[in-house]
């Protein structure tokens, strides 16, 4: 535990696997499960920077949420859109979907292996050929 503590002070970004490799290089017979348990017992967690995927641009205007008091009573009153990512073996696949809030029906969707706007615009153009909603709800910054 003393060696783990010393190494953690030097490299707090080492996870249990890297810590195990370092201890093995120093001549200690340990396995990752044992190191993980000792690090947990000592209250040590790997320090790393979380991804900042959704940062607000301070120059963009923040709009108030207008649908908090709206009761959706009919089709085409409110449509919504969102984009998500699906982890794959070698990267990500991005999915955009446009839904009707009343029926919960998926009006259009597209997938892409790159996070550009073209597949979102394609789904939007396809769904707008069917009709137009009274309100179109999406995330801030979309």
C-alpha positions as CSV (number, residue, x, y, z in Angstrom):
1,X,0.0,0.0,0.0
2,X,2.9,2.3,0.7
3,X,4.3,1.7,-2.8
4,X,0.9,2.3,-4.4
5,X,0.6,5.6,-2.4
6,X,4.1,6.7,-3.5
7,X,3.3,5.9,-7.1
8,X,-0.1,7.6,-6.9
9,X,1.5,10.8,-5.7
10,X,3.8,10.8,-8.7
11,X,1.2,9.6,-11.3
12,X,-2.4,10.1,-10.1
13,X,-3.6,9.3,-13.6
14,X,-2.5,5.7,-13.4
15,X,-5.5,3.2,-13.3
16,X,-5.2,-0.1,-11.5
17,X,-3.8,-1.8,-14.6
18,X,-1.1,0.7,-15.1
19,X,-0.3,0.7,-11.4
20,X,-0.1,-3.1,-11.5
21,X,2.4,-2.9,-14.4
22,X,4.5,-0.4,-12.5
23,X,4.6,-2.6,-9.4
24,X,5.5,-5.6,-11.4
25,X,8.4,-3.7,-13.0
26,X,9.5,-2.9,-9.4
27,X,9.6,-6.7,-8.7
28,X,6.3,-7.2,-6.9
29,X,4.0,-10.1,-7.8
30,X,0.5,-8.5,-7.8
31,X,-2.5,-8.7,-10.0
32,X,-5.0,-6.0,-11.1
33,X,-7.7,-7.3,-8.9
34,X,-5.6,-6.9,-5.8
35,X,-4.3,-3.5,-6.8
36,X,-7.9,-2.3,-7.5
37,X,-9.0,-3.5,-4.1
38,X,-6.1,-1.8,-2.3
39,X,-6.7,1.4,-4.2
40,X,-10.4,1.3,-3.3
41,X,-9.5,0.6,0.4
42,X,-7.1,3.6,0.3
43,X,-9.7,5.8,-1.3
44,X,-7.6,6.4,-4.4
45,X,-9.3,7.1,-7.7
46,X,-7.7,7.7,-11.1
47,X,-7.6,11.4,-11.9
48,X,-8.4,12.1,-15.5
49,X,-10.0,14.9,-17.5
50,X,-13.6,14.2,-18.5
51,X,-14.6,14.9,-22.1
52,X,-16.3,18.2,-22.6
53,X,-18.6,17.4,-25.4
54,X,-21.3,20.0,-24.7
55,X,-19.7,23.4,-24.0
56,X,-21.8,26.5,-24.3
57,X,-20.4,29.3,-26.5
58,X,-20.7,32.4,-24.4
59,X,-21.4,34.5,-27.5
60,X,-24.5,32.5,-28.4
61,X,-27.8,33.7,-27.0
62,X,-29.5,31.4,-24.4
63,X,-33.2,31.1,-25.2
64,X,-35.9,30.4,-22.6
65,X,-37.7,27.1,-22.6
66,X,-41.1,27.8,-24.1
67,X,-42.8,24.5,-23.7
68,X,-42.9,24.0,-20.0
69,X,-46.5,25.0,-19.6
70,X,-47.7,23.6,-23.0
71,X,-50.1,20.6,-23.1
72,X,-49.6,18.7,-26.3
73,X,-53.0,17.8,-27.5
74,X,-52.7,17.0,-31.2
75,X,-50.3,15.7,-33.9
76,X,-47.9,18.2,-35.5
77,X,-48.2,20.5,-32.5
78,X,-44.7,19.8,-31.2
79,X,-41.9,18.0,-32.9
80,X,-38.6,17.4,-31.2
81,X,-35.1,16.3,-32.3
82,X,-32.1,14.9,-30.6
83,X,-28.7,13.4,-31.5
84,X,-26.9,10.7,-29.7
85,X,-23.9,8.5,-30.2
86,X,-23.7,4.7,-30.3
87,X,-20.3,3.2,-29.3
88,X,-19.0,0.7,-31.8
89,X,-15.8,-1.4,-31.9
90,X,-13.9,1.2,-33.8
91,X,-15.4,4.5,-33.1
92,X,-18.9,5.9,-32.9
93,X,-22.1,6.0,-35.0
94,X,-24.2,9.1,-34.6
95,X,-28.0,9.0,-34.7
96,X,-30.4,11.9,-35.1
97,X,-34.1,11.4,-34.7
98,X,-37.1,13.7,-35.1
99,X,-40.3,12.7,-33.2
100,X,-43.8,13.9,-32.9
101,X,-44.5,14.5,-29.2
102,X,-48.2,13.7,-29.3
103,X,-47.9,10.3,-31.0
104,X,-44.3,9.6,-30.0
105,X,-43.9,8.5,-33.6
106,X,-40.4,8.7,-35.1
107,X,-40.9,10.9,-38.2
108,X,-37.4,10.7,-39.5
109,X,-34.0,9.4,-38.5
110,X,-30.5,9.3,-40.0
111,X,-27.2,7.7,-38.9
112,X,-23.7,8.8,-39.7
113,X,-20.1,7.8,-38.9
114,X,-19.0,11.5,-38.7
115,X,-20.5,14.2,-36.5
116,X,-21.2,16.8,-39.2
117,X,-24.4,18.6,-39.9
118,X,-25.3,17.0,-43.2
119,X,-27.1,13.9,-41.9
120,X,-29.1,16.1,-39.5
121,X,-30.1,18.5,-42.3
122,X,-31.0,15.5,-44.5
123,X,-33.4,14.1,-41.8
124,X,-34.9,17.6,-41.3
125,X,-35.5,18.2,-45.0
126,X,-37.1,14.8,-45.3
127,X,-39.5,15.4,-42.4
128,X,-40.4,18.9,-43.5
129,X,-41.6,17.5,-46.8
130,X,-44.3,15.7,-44.8
131,X,-45.5,18.9,-43.0
132,X,-44.6,21.5,-40.5
133,X,-45.1,21.6,-36.8
134,X,-46.3,24.5,-34.7
135,X,-43.3,24.1,-32.4
136,X,-39.9,22.4,-33.1
137,X,-38.1,21.6,-29.9
138,X,-34.3,20.9,-29.8
139,X,-31.4,21.4,-27.4
140,X,-29.8,24.8,-26.8
141,X,-27.0,25.2,-29.3
142,X,-28.6,22.9,-31.9
